[in-house]
């Protein structure tokens, strides 16, 4: 198979300076959204949905198709990012769940597995 040279696709892109406020916003966003990964709390919705479709087809039932919601176009990306950062700061200020709550989720997950 032949591949085309990707270099011409990037010729118009120049090295630019990132405004300081955008860089600070990006760093804040990463800081707020970074957390340790807890695999036991992860739910693979894609796999669950796929299994539902497979089971439905085995039973001869036509699977239902979810209707996508109309997406809202973001006009100002910086404003959307700032809103996301402020929202994540509010969420972080909410009390963490009690240890018993986390233990219950882990137990339920182990029972379901």
N, C-alpha and C positions, 0 to 999 in steps of 0.2 A: 504494500500500500504506500502511496506517496503522500507526504505531508508537505503542506505549504510552509514557507518561512513566516514565523509569527512576527518578526521584527517590524515589518511595515505597519502592522496594526498599532504599534506603540510609538511610532515616530512623532505623532502630534502631542504626546504627553510630555510635559516638561517638568523638571524639578521645581516645585513651588514651596512657598513658605506657608505653613499652617498657622492661622491666627491663634494667638495665645489663648483666647477664651474658648476656641473650639478644642484645642488640645487639653485644656483643663476639664472641659465638659466630658471629653472622651475618657480621660483618666478617672473622673468621678463616676461615670457610668460603669466602667469596668470594675471599679472598687465596690460599688453598690451591688452589682449583679454577680460577683464572684463569691462562690460558696463551695464548701466541700461536697463532693458527689456522694450521695447515699444510695447505692444501688438497690437496697431493699425497699426504698420509698419510691423508686422509679416504676412507673406503670407504662408499658409499651402499648399505647392506644392503637397504633397501626396494626400490630400483631393481633390484638384482641378483635379489632374490626375485621381483619382478614379471616380469622377463625370463624367469626359469625357468618360471613359470606360463604365460606366453605361448607359449614354445617347446613346453612339454608339451602344451598345447591344440592347437597346430599339428600336432604328431605324433599327436594323438588319444589321448594319455595323460591320465587324470584326475590332476590335481595333488594331491599329498598335503597334508593340512591339519595344521599343527603344533598339538599339544595344549598349551594354556597351563598353565603350572605354577600350583599353588595359591599364592596370594599370602599372605604372612604379615602379619597386622595389627599395625601399630606402635602400641603402647599409650601410649608416652611419647615424643612427638616431640622433646623436648629431649634425652633420652638418646640417641635415634637420631642426632640432629645432632652431639652430642658424640662419639659413636663414629665418625661419618663424618669429623669433623675430625681425630681422633687417627689414624685409618687413613690419611688423606691425608698427614698429617705423616710417618708411617712410610714411605709410598711415596716421598715427596719426598727422604727421606734415602738411598734406594737410589741407587747410582751411575747416572749417565746412560749410555745406550748409546754405544758408541764411534762416532766419526764414520763409520767404515767401515760400520757397521750401518745407519745412517741413509742413507748413499749407496746401499747395496744395496736398501733398501726403495724408494727413489726410482727406481732403475734398473728394478726389477721392475715398478713401477707404470707407468713410461714404456713398457716392453715390452708390457704388457697393454693399454695404451690404443690 
